[in-house]
Amino acid sequence: MNPFWTVSLFWIAVVICIGVALAFVLPPLLRTRTAAGKAARRDVNIAVYRDQMKEIEADRTNGMLTDAQFQIARQELEARLADDALSLDDAPEPGQVSSRKLGYGLAAVLPVAALGLYFWMGQPASLIEIANAQSDPAHPAMAAAASEHDFMKLIRKVEEKIQANPEDGAAWAMLAKSYAATERWPEALQAFEKVVKLLPQDASVLSGYAEALAITNNRVLTGRSMALIQQALAIDPEDIKGLELAGIQAYQEQNFVQASNYFKRLHQLLPPESSYAQDILAAQKETERLAQTGMTGLDNLAATAPAEVKAASVAQGAAIKGSIDIAPALKSRLADTDVLFLFARPGQSGPPVAAIRARASQLPLEFELDDSTAMNPGNTLSQHKQVMLVARVSKSGNPMAQPGDLEGTIANVKVGATGVKIVIDQARP
């Protein structure tokens, strides 16, 4: 719906609601009571005066009043009747006056108070946001909802197609990959077991099956998973999932040369501006650095470097010092095999300018980043004024982010800062 009509309909509804509220409140307060209340009182007074007239006439008949006395009494009675009648017509009732004032006051105050409370405690700007979301299918909120809805609709259609033809390999492949995309891994594993029999030469099916096996096996790439990966890469050397898993497995085995080769091949197949490509590039740089230095891992966060390099870094004020800890709520999720990485990025994305590695079991730990921890000698920490720090506990031992990894970040950290505290307080979905 057009944003103008969305907002207009909202305010029309507001006016109607206020009008309904006033319709219940005002009529009893503004109702004129002369037609009923005053008429009833006038009738009572006339009846009383009529009885009194009859009494004085009876007194004159009985000789208790003379004609002169009767005339005087009659005149007084008529005068009193006239005064009461005029008083009833001209003087409004006190209760009626006060209730009308209250009614007029409510009619003026109630709409103003309602609108004032809405603008004070409500969110008027959300009307425009909702209207824009409804009118723009590309809006993030609408896009996410539509994407999820469409995905589930697709899964149901594929399931129906498979029920009609259980030997449709393409439908089974689509269903298995859809289950994997929605992280329904037990269902994905069962679907891959079926489709790999129908399409044994499909590289993406083989690597997808390997991933499902690893995920359901505590994210461990077993011999069977690696056999499937190697089979997939033999069929299609550019299979993205196969290259990713092969690189992860090589990194876990500390075969950094091979891991760097896999990640480099994978990065060449990806859009350079995507966050996935940036993560792969970071993993490739890290494995390349480890391969060049011959390191098999760091036992502490204070990376060892030649004294002259570290002294130069400190002299230039190009070091960042601080500590890393993990939130109490996440401590129970740490395992002895988890690996801790600390990256310094020049922005939200891009390859790290410095990185170090340690065992997650050593948390909390002190760290120091400087030019000696650069991943690329041509892009060091001292060349930047501020960076984003990302501390990551990797469950797989791979520097590339994976679902289930634990992270903590700090943005806009000035190069040269000390006493920086990073708390790992979130898990990647």
KENU-640181 format. One line per field, with one value per residue (C-alpha): residue number from 1; residue in three letters; chain; x, y, z. Coordinates in steps of 0.001 Angstrom, whole numbers. Example, Ala and Ser with C-alpha at 12.3 -4.5 7.8 and 13.67 -1.06 7.14 Angstrom:
! residues 2
nr	c(1 2)
rest	c(ALA SER)
kette	c(A A)
c1	c(12300 13670)
c2	c(-4500 -1060)
c3	c(7800 7140)
***
This chain:
! residues 429
nr	c(1 2 3 4 5 6 7 8 9 10 11 12 13 14 15 16 17 18 19 20 21 22 23 24 25 26 27 28 29 30 31 32 33 34 35 36 37 38 39 40 41 42 43 44 45 46 47 48 49 50 51 52 53 54 55 56 57 58 59 60 61 62 63 64 65 66 67 68 69 70 71 72 73 74 75 76 77 78 79 80 81 82 83 84 85 86 87 88 89 90 91 92 93 94 95 96 97 98 99 100 101 102 103 104 105 106 107 108 109 110 111 112 113 114 115 116 117 118 119 120 121 122 123 124 125 126 127 128 129 130 131 132 133 134 135 136 137 138 139 140 141 142 143 144 145 146 147 148 149 150 151 152 153 154 155 156 157 158 159 160 161 162 163 164 165 166 167 168 169 170 171 172 173 174 175 176 177 178 179 180 181 182 183 184 185 186 187 188 189 190 191 192 193 194 195 196 197 198 199 200 201 202 203 204 205 206 207 208 209 210 211 212 213 214 215 216 217 218 219 220 221 222 223 224 225 226 227 228 229 230 231 232 233 234 235 236 237 238 239 240 241 242 243 244 245 246 247 248 249 250 251 252 253 254 255 256 257 258 259 260 261 262 263 264 265 266 267 268 269 270 271 272 273 274 275 276 277 278 279 280 281 282 283 284 285 286 287 288 289 290 291 292 293 294 295 296 297 298 299 300 301 302 303 304 305 306 307 308 309 310 311 312 313 314 315 316 317 318 319 320 321 322 323 324 325 326 327 328 329 330 331 332 333 334 335 336 337 338 339 340 341 342 343 344 345 346 347 348 349 350 351 352 353 354 355 356 357 358 359 360 361 362 363 364 365 366 367 368 369 370 371 372 373 374 375 376 377 378 379 380 381 382 383 384 385 386 387 388 389 390 391 392 393 394 395 396 397 398 399 400 401 402 403 404 405 406 407 408 409 410 411 412 413 414 415 416 417 418 419 420 421 422 423 424 425 426 427 428 429)
rest	c(MET ASN PRO PHE TRP THR VAL SER LEU PHE TRP ILE ALA VAL VAL ILE CYS ILE GLY VAL ALA LEU ALA PHE VAL LEU PRO PRO LEU LEU ARG THR ARG THR ALA ALA GLY LYS ALA ALA ARG ARG ASP VAL ASN ILE ALA VAL TYR ARG ASP GLN MET LYS GLU ILE GLU ALA ASP ARG THR ASN GLY MET LEU THR ASP ALA GLN PHE GLN ILE ALA ARG GLN GLU LEU GLU ALA ARG LEU ALA ASP ASP ALA LEU SER LEU ASP ASP ALA PRO GLU PRO GLY GLN VAL SER SER ARG LYS LEU GLY TYR GLY LEU ALA ALA VAL LEU PRO VAL ALA ALA LEU GLY LEU TYR PHE TRP MET GLY GLN PRO ALA SER LEU ILE GLU ILE ALA ASN ALA GLN SER ASP PRO ALA HIS PRO ALA MET ALA ALA ALA ALA SER GLU HIS ASP PHE MET LYS LEU ILE ARG LYS VAL GLU GLU LYS ILE GLN ALA ASN PRO GLU ASP GLY ALA ALA TRP ALA MET LEU ALA LYS SER TYR ALA ALA THR GLU ARG TRP PRO GLU ALA LEU GLN ALA PHE GLU LYS VAL VAL LYS LEU LEU PRO GLN ASP ALA SER VAL LEU SER GLY TYR ALA GLU ALA LEU ALA ILE THR ASN ASN ARG VAL LEU THR GLY ARG SER MET ALA LEU ILE GLN GLN ALA LEU ALA ILE ASP PRO GLU ASP ILE LYS GLY LEU GLU LEU ALA GLY ILE GLN ALA TYR GLN GLU GLN ASN PHE VAL GLN ALA SER ASN TYR PHE LYS ARG LEU HIS GLN LEU LEU PRO PRO GLU SER SER TYR ALA GLN ASP ILE LEU ALA ALA GLN LYS GLU THR GLU ARG LEU ALA GLN THR GLY MET THR GLY LEU ASP ASN LEU ALA ALA THR ALA PRO ALA GLU VAL LYS ALA ALA SER VAL ALA GLN GLY ALA ALA ILE LYS GLY SER ILE ASP ILE ALA PRO ALA LEU LYS SER ARG LEU ALA ASP THR ASP VAL LEU PHE LEU PHE ALA ARG PRO GLY GLN SER GLY PRO PRO VAL ALA ALA ILE ARG ALA ARG ALA SER GLN LEU PRO LEU GLU PHE GLU LEU ASP ASP SER THR ALA MET ASN PRO GLY ASN THR LEU SER GLN HIS LYS GLN VAL MET LEU VAL ALA ARG VAL SER LYS SER GLY ASN PRO MET ALA GLN PRO GLY ASP LEU GLU GLY THR ILE ALA ASN VAL LYS VAL GLY ALA THR GLY VAL LYS ILE VAL ILE ASP GLN ALA ARG PRO)
kette	c(A A A A A A A A A A A A A A A A A A A A A A A A A A A A A A A A A A A A A A A A A A A A A A A A A A A A A A A A A A A A A A A A A A A A A A A A A A A A A A A A A A A A A A A A A A A A A A A A A A A A A A A A A A A A A A A A A A A A A A A A A A A A A A A A A A A A A A A A A A A A A A A A A A A A A A A A A A A A A A A A A A A A A A A A A A A A A A A A A A A A A A A A A A A A A A A A A A A A A A A A A A A A A A A A A A A A A A A A A A A A A A A A A A A A A A A A A A A A A A A A A A A A A A A A A A A A A A A A A A A A A A A A A A A A A A A A A A A A A A A A A A A A A A A A A A A A A A A A A A A A A A A A A A A A A A A A A A A A A A A A A A A A A A A A A A A A A A A A A A A A A A A A A A A A A A A A A A A A A A A A A A A A A A A A A A A A A A A A A A A A A A A A A A A A A A A A A A A A A A A A A A A A A A A A A A A A A A A A A A A A A A A A A A A A A)
c1	c(0 1143 2777 433 -2677 -1191 -557 -3886 -5878 -4118 -5093 -8653 -8870 -7521 -10191 -12948 -11768 -11672 -15157 -16546 -15019 -16556 -19922 -20047 -18853 -20437 -24209 -24958 -23020 -24545 -28113 -30752 -32890 -35580 -37959 -38254 -36829 -38256 -41643 -41999 -41152 -43582 -46413 -45719 -45693 -48954 -50619 -49430 -50724 -54009 -54477 -53645 -56208 -58827 -57978 -58406 -61638 -62887 -61864 -63865 -66874 -66631 -66416 -62874 -61731 -63478 -63698 -60951 -58703 -59462 -58472 -55207 -54352 -55273 -53038 -50092 -50575 -50694 -47596 -45641 -46778 -45606 -42217 -41606 -42603 -40213 -37418 -37752 -37683 -34850 -32377 -30414 -29742 -26292 -25610 -26519 -24156 -21223 -21802 -21913 -18633 -17094 -18404 -16995 -13681 -13452 -14347 -11358 -8865 -9448 -8269 -5298 -4293 -4622 -2510 3 522 951 3605 5357 5288 4558 6646 5089 8112 7351 4284 6535 8832 5925 4435 7762 8238 4798 5351 8941 9445 13207 12885 14958 12030 9725 12487 13435 9842 9162 12399 11620 8042 9116 11775 9346 6865 9567 10408 6753 6472 9615 8342 5083 7028 9077 5947 4647 7988 10318 13074 13425 17108 16994 14086 15903 19025 17007 15299 18597 20217 17111 17233 20933 20241 17651 20049 17693 20711 19137 16626 19407 21546 18697 17954 21626 21865 19009 20167 23800 22487 20457 23118 26515 28393 27016 29912 27660 25662 28811 30255 26847 26634 30129 29104 25938 28007 30483 27790 25942 29292 30146 31629 34443 35549 35979 37569 34234 33575 37018 36576 33371 35117 37993 35524 33571 36727 37814 34481 34454 37690 35712 33074 32790 31645 34308 37107 35905 35729 39055 40696 39209 40356 43878 44034 42894 45682 48101 48899 48991 50455 47640 45015 46282 46048 42439 41392 43136 41319 38042 38518 39064 35574 33773 32555 35409 33063 31102 31692 32194 35028 36606 36488 38058 40770 41507 41781 44073 46342 46541 47435 49952 51604 51766 53178 55886 56996 56722 54539 52149 50298 50910 50747 50078 48731 51992 53409 57149 58955 62535 63400 64171 60766 58826 60856 60151 56450 56288 58380 55960 52999 51664 50691 47332 47351 44521 42789 40258 37685 34486 31049 30046 27000 29237 32007 30229 30438 34244 36029 39693 40106 38708 41079 41085 41770 42173 41881 42413 40477 40564 36735 33660 35151 38391 41474 42968 46009 47086 46090 47229 46161 46019 44212 40741 41354 43812 41069 41203 44405 46461 47264 49460 49018 51741 53443 55100 51665 50846 49316 50691 54001 52612 49571 50586 48898 50993 49492 46043 44685 41935 40735 37989 39038 37347 37992 36695 36580 36622 35089 36659 40078 39538 40038 37117 33885 31618 28128 28472 31692 31803 32706 33239 33981 35046 34875 36928 39904 42726 46099 48279 45480 46143 43854 41429 38956 37221 34410 33328 29572 27769 27475 27318 24034)
c2	c(0 3541 5150 8168 5996 3875 6926 8543 5446 5312 8887 8322 5354 7520 10178 7553 5982 9372 10161 6859 7517 11003 9631 7489 10182 13465 12807 12184 15332 17622 16311 19085 18126 20900 18806 16118 17353 20887 19828 17286 19856 22406 19887 19055 22750 23451 20510 21792 25316 23905 22023 25140 27111 24517 24769 28555 28309 25745 28004 30906 28635 27483 31104 30787 33480 36676 37709 40252 37668 35187 37705 38496 34786 34088 36908 35683 32132 33283 35443 32515 30276 32874 33255 29501 29165 31946 30490 27079 28537 31022 29507 26487 23683 23819 20179 20757 23722 21863 18717 20733 22444 19027 17752 20699 20296 16586 17251 19607 17786 14117 14286 16481 14167 11029 12460 13922 10559 8861 11313 11133 7390 5965 5751 7901 7386 3669 4473 5612 2629 167 1892 1815 -1843 -2708 -803 -1971 -5734 -5157 -3676 -5814 -6702 -7595 -9284 -11483 -12480 -13085 -15040 -17344 -17793 -18507 -20956 -22987 -22887 -24207 -27033 -28077 -28083 -30200 -32631 -32962 -33538 -36281 -37982 -38096 -39389 -40869 -41488 -37854 -37207 -33482 -32990 -34940 -32799 -29593 -30864 -31878 -28505 -26684 -28602 -27718 -24048 -23986 -25972 -28929 -31209 -34587 -34205 -32967 -36023 -38416 -36579 -36592 -40328 -40814 -38428 -39622 -42992 -41344 -38793 -40328 -38044 -34722 -32899 -30519 -33463 -35252 -32188 -31390 -34933 -34561 -31367 -32959 -35882 -33505 -31311 -34269 -35679 -32695 -30818 -33322 -34134 -37895 -40212 -40831 -37083 -36457 -39304 -37668 -34262 -35636 -37434 -34188 -32197 -34904 -34469 -30657 -28924 -25693 -27096 -24320 -26426 -29046 -26452 -24895 -28204 -29363 -26147 -26515 -30116 -29242 -26412 -28734 -31124 -28141 -28651 -24899 -24987 -27173 -25210 -21946 -23445 -24549 -21171 -19308 -21375 -20817 -17062 -16744 -18162 -15702 -12113 -10067 -7665 -10388 -10970 -14680 -13833 -11587 -14384 -16820 -14288 -13824 -17605 -17816 -15053 -16716 -20122 -18523 -16732 -19908 -21819 -19190 -19022 -22775 -22266 -24991 -22756 -20255 -21223 -17700 -14453 -12538 -13409 -13812 -11474 -10247 -7642 -4959 -5404 -5222 -2252 -406 -1104 131 3195 4143 3734 972 -1496 -2313 -3917 -5340 -8491 -11005 -12754 -14693 -13942 -16208 -17453 -18868 -20425 -23782 -23946 -23920 -27150 -28079 -28318 -24828 -22294 -18572 -16054 -12288 -10239 -6531 -5346 -1855 -1859 -4056 -6314 -6825 -8924 -8555 -6337 -8298 -11622 -13963 -17426 -19209 -21964 -20948 -22775 -19999 -17374 -14763 -13657 -10546 -9686 -7344 -6587 -4807 -4939 -8221 -9883 -8534 -11044 -9163 -7270 -4717 -3988 -3560 -2197 974 1988 2478 4943 2721 -838 -3235 -6062 -9452 -12179 -15563 -18968 -21448 -24847 -26269 -24644 -22771 -18967 -18604 -18004 -21031 -21476 -22103 -20096 -17619 -13993 -10597 -7381 -3794 -1162 2008 998 3516 2104 2720 2100 202 -1446 -2615 -5192 -7601 -9797 -12793 -12581 -13956 -17152 -17139 -18554)
c3	c(0 -725 2358 2086 2342 5115 7296 6317 7245 10599 11475 10241 12589 15434 14847 14727 17996 19730 18380 19689 23102 23258 22106 25229 27624 26496 26006 29708 30613 27977 28039 28777 31713 31518 29484 32114 35429 35339 34011 36779 39449 37946 38003 41639 42631 40770 42494 45878 45194 43928 47210 49177 47117 47912 51617 51786 49780 52278 55158 53638 53149 56750 57931 59097 56607 55613 51985 52496 54148 51392 48694 50451 50890 47278 45992 48083 46788 43169 43641 45118 42250 39718 41414 41449 37801 36750 38873 37214 33693 34080 36560 35410 37860 39511 38681 35053 34709 36249 34167 30960 31822 32495 29158 27218 29036 28211 24581 24350 26575 25666 22011 22928 25788 23625 20809 23244 24956 21589 20405 23796 24474 21020 17856 15126 12885 12752 10633 7797 8310 8187 5175 3353 4246 2922 -298 -856 -1305 -1017 2477 4910 7183 4310 2389 5355 6031 2348 1945 4864 3711 146 1306 3395 533 -1794 609 780 -3004 -3359 -724 -2655 -5865 -4237 -2913 -6482 -7839 -5164 -7755 -8831 -8078 -8858 -6449 -3721 -4272 -3974 -828 810 72 1319 4596 4920 4215 7029 9307 9568 9564 10513 7676 5379 6159 5359 2105 1055 1780 -663 -3374 -3400 -4600 -7354 -8426 -7527 -9967 -8729 -7010 -5058 -3721 -2562 -796 721 2033 3520 5291 6722 8001 9670 11239 12731 13955 16198 13208 12789 9241 9396 6844 5149 4855 3354 873 -329 -568 -2611 -4858 -5355 -6237 -8663 -10482 -10229 -9102 -8613 -6266 -3664 -721 -1498 -1543 1712 3572 2139 3337 6810 7087 5940 8485 11266 10271 10340 6680 6112 2599 1331 3282 1803 -1690 -1174 251 -2559 -5206 -3408 -3081 -6830 -7413 -5118 -5585 -4057 -2231 -405 3311 2586 208 2838 5428 2971 2151 5853 6266 3247 4585 7966 6559 4205 7118 9165 6220 5606 9243 9775 12845 13913 16341 19136 22776 23948 22587 22831 19425 19392 17012 16549 19161 16583 14867 18119 19351 16109 16410 19965 19159 16422 18759 16528 19242 20777 24215 26261 27462 26195 28353 27788 29205 32127 30217 27462 29567 29664 25861 25799 24908 25326 21553 20843 19297 20023 17250 17498 14303 13704 10643 9099 8930 9074 6421 4606 5334 8818 9218 12297 13832 16568 17733 21090 22966 24157 27429 28356 28688 30144 28424 27852 24233 22227 18533 16556 13167 14085 13949 10479 8086 5098 5357 2916 5105 8750 11840 11867 8509 10085 12636 14022 13594 14595 16912 16563 19122 17976 19650 16780 17403 14235 14660 11419 11415 8991 10896 11272 12801 16523 16927 19826 19159 20693 18820 19495 16764 16297 18449 18026 17099 20154 22650 25867 28390 25688 27001 24644 25928 23879 24439 21395 19367 15591 14248)
***
